[in-house]
Amino acid sequence: MQSPSRSLQLHRMLSHATIALALQARTRDEVLRELAAHVPGLETRPDLLEELVRALREREELHSTGIGDGVALPHARQPLPHLLNQPALVFGRHPTGVAFRAVDGRPVRLFFLLLAPDLTLHLAMLARISRLLRQVTLREALLVAGTAEGVIELLRGAEARLDQARESLQDP
C-alpha cells in the first residue's frame, strides 16, 4: 500500500499560473498576498482571497513558516475546505530575499504556499515538501531556474529521486 506522501506528486500541482519567479513584495505580508493571488480560483473571489491572506498572516504570527536556508512554507493553521476542494501549491521566488522571521534569521528567497482541503493531505504536503527541500542541490537549482517549466521539472526530478530512495530502503 502506498503512503499518502508517496502517491502525492507536488510537481503536478504546479503550473505556469502558480509559479512566480520574480516576487516584487518587500515585506512578509506583501509576500503572502502576492503568493495568495496565484492560488487557482481565487482571482474572481476577492472575499476568499482576503480570508486566505488573513489566515496566512495569523499562522505567521503564531510562528514563522520560514524554515531556514532561505525557504518558507506559508500555509494556514487549519485546512480551508471552503476555499478549495483540491490541494494547491504556489511557488514564488524573490530576487534578493525578504525578512520573514525565519528560524535562522536569514532572508527568504524561496516560498512554497501550501493549501489543502483536509488535515491529512495538509500534513502530507508539508512533510513531502520539507523532505524535498533538504536537498541543497534542489534549493540552489530553484534559485536559478529560468522558467516555470524548469521549476516543475526540478521538482519532478527531486520527487522521483526521493521516491526511488524510499523504495530502495523498503526492498529486501
Beta strands, then each sheet from edge to edge (+ up, - down):
strand 1: 19-20
strand 2: 66-68
strand 3: 71-72
strand 4: 88-98
strand 5: 108-115
sheet 1: 1+ 4+ 5- 3- 2+
end
